[in-house]
């Protein structure tokens, strides 16, 4: 019996070794991710352990406190990949902090993504009695300086209720934590978060309580207004979060986080093999973090707002998961990127040194070239990019 067990262990070890040899990944690999302790960082580390145990790859995860610090190492070649958030879309578009002479639109590609069981949403207090976004008219809504991912997403939720920033009292905060401290202290009436974010639990446990107004999936007018502000959202029913469970789900919206991205010119073979390693190793890291379940293949969003890398596409095709419709969508996204990159090169030929003048010229040129190519610019004036 012992001899048979040893035989099986040897066969398993040989099979693991063969699988590792079949995948041609570098011995060391670098990713950027969110700060230490965040779900994005934890998921990257968990995947790194699988890469080490199963393929002998040492993954170096570099935490970045903001979008620029996460994408700069990718841009300069210090790392091959980034486990990023929705700022991936802003970087592709060359807007907000990327509307800068040192940046401009980036040719980014998706490798894989995590779409978990939570939502991206705006919370109010249960005590307020607010049940819909329309009821936020005249209420105090926070704006976080230097955080377009938070502010644009909040704006999108307001749009669902037929509101804009002009319809609410905007309260500025220096950061996410400060905003949520203000929410718990009753200084504002709503705040944006992932439904599983730690600060939301503080509100849940407070006398104020927490409530998440829905983004009704059947409300076409709501979704039309929301997507015009933030095209990166998709309908989703959350079963995890503060006051959210399978018995009490939240009908709302979300976007993938983290999104594992790379540059368009990254090795297709490396991207193919990394996609395969993550997919095949999923069962070994899915329980490492509450959000890690989102890396399951059936939760991938193949028609999101950023194109997939050709290496990942090749792997998906090998699994018969990639359709002609997905390919057409992907090519359309790549064409959009090409228009943006061409417009940025055109901007570079203009002799503009003043940063504000450059930003204004970029908004106008970007809008004109995307319109001419049949794409929605989304942001059409400088005020929208503050």
Secondary structure, 3 states (H helix, E strand, C coil): CHHHHHHHHHHHHHHHHHHHHHCCCCCEEEEEECCCCCHHHHHHHHHHHHHHHHHCCEEEEEECCCHHHHHHHHHHCCCCEEEECCHHHHHHHCCHHHCCCCCCCCCEEEEEECCCCCCEEEEECHHHCCCCHHHHCCCEEEEECCCHHHHHHHHHHHHHCCCCHHHCEEEEECCHHHHHHHHHCCCCCEEEEECCCHHHHHHHHCCCCCEECCCCCCCHHHHHHHHHHCCCCEEEEECCECCECCCCCEEEEECCCCEEEEECCCCHHHHHHHHHHHHHCHHHHCCCCCCHHHHCHHHCCCCCCCCECHHHHHHHHHCCCCCHHHHHHHHHHHHHHHHHHHHHHHHHCCCCCCHHHHHHHHHHHHHHHHHHCCCCCCCCCHHHHC
